[in-house]
Amino acid sequence: MVNIAVLVSGSGSNLQSLIDHQKTHDFDGEIKLVVANKKSAYGLVRAAENNIANYYVRNDDHRLLELLKEYKIDLVVLAGYLSVISDEVLEEYENKMINIHPSLIPSFCGPGFYGHHVHDAAYARGVHYSGATVHFVSKVVDGGPIIMQEVVSVKDVKNADEIGERVLKVEHAILPKAVELYCDNKLEVKEGRVIIK
Ligand code: GRF
């Protein structure tokens, strides 16, 4: 059984998609811990509603690491987690930490490209397609091996919000699938590329 921790900062809709997925799918993983770096993160409520241990931890990666060890976490999922992870945690969870990014990496990613900033840039550029990417977390922001991507047409959108809405639906579809593949040991990283076994 892969013990999963989900880190959130906001509404936690990606966390909810993971909670819903584990209720309806049989795979070798279970969410054991939710950590938010914002007291107001609704993801904490979603965790509590599903009897999942949840904590507010802000700017204290030592405490975060303590919790990850206490709950014997094997996989860390960043689900809209808007904080930089320290090298100490990254090293401890190399290729055991995944992130959902709301664009088709390498477009609109890296420092400063988070949340709505991503969709603002995509709208300003006039892209016809956007999407979401699940990737392993590395020391390079949004630079880790790509696990899964899905495209969505945004040719007819009226504003950046519409891009965000369409991309969020894709995020909810691919993050649970990527987590399931990881938990069922179907992912292998070779020369920076992810192979699905
Ligand atoms: C999502 O757009 C995610 O891609 C981005 O932040 C947002 C988090 O949404 N990193 P939620 O908290 O999962 O609803």
Boltz pocket constraint, residues with backbone or C-beta under 6 A from the ligand:
constraints:
  - pocket:
      binder: B
      contacts: [[A, 8], [A, 9], [A, 10], [A, 11], [A, 12], [A, 13], [A, 14], [A, 15], [A, 79], [A, 80], [A, 81], [A, 100], [A, 101], [A, 102], [A, 114], [A, 115], [A, 168], [A, 171]]
      max_distance: 6.0
